[in-house]
Amino acid sequence: MDANQAVQFLESLIGQTIRVHATDTRIFVGTFKCTDAARNIILGNTFEYRPPTPSAVRDAAASADTNTTSDEQRSPNIKVNMTSRFIGLVVVPGRHITHIELEETPQQGRVRDALRKTQGIA
C-alpha cells in the first residue's frame, strides 16, 4: 500500500466505530477522529473496557460452587463480565496499541458482503 492509499484508507475510517486493544489489556471502543505520525489515535464518545480482576474471577467461582447442588454437574466455565466506563474523548498512545478492529453493524456487514459478491471477491 503506498502513502496515498494509506491516507485514503485512514480517511475512510474517520467517523467509524473502532475497537483499540492496548498493551495493558484494556479495550477502547469509540468513534475514530484522527491519528498522527506516531500512530496515536484519538477516539470520541469512547467506552473503556477492562477484563475482570483475578479476585472477581475467584469470587465468581466461589459463588458458582456454593450455588450448585450435588446433583448438578459443575461447569468448568464461569462467566464474569468486563467492567466498563464512559470516558468520552481519549488519546490512545500508538506505542500502547496492540490491535485495532473496525466495529460494524449487521447491516454494514451485509452491505460489505453484497459488494464483495458483485465484485467477485470471496
Helices and strands as residue ranges (DSSP letters): H 3-13, E 17-22, E 27-35, E 41-50, H 54-67, E 83-92, G 94-96, E 97-102, H 106-119
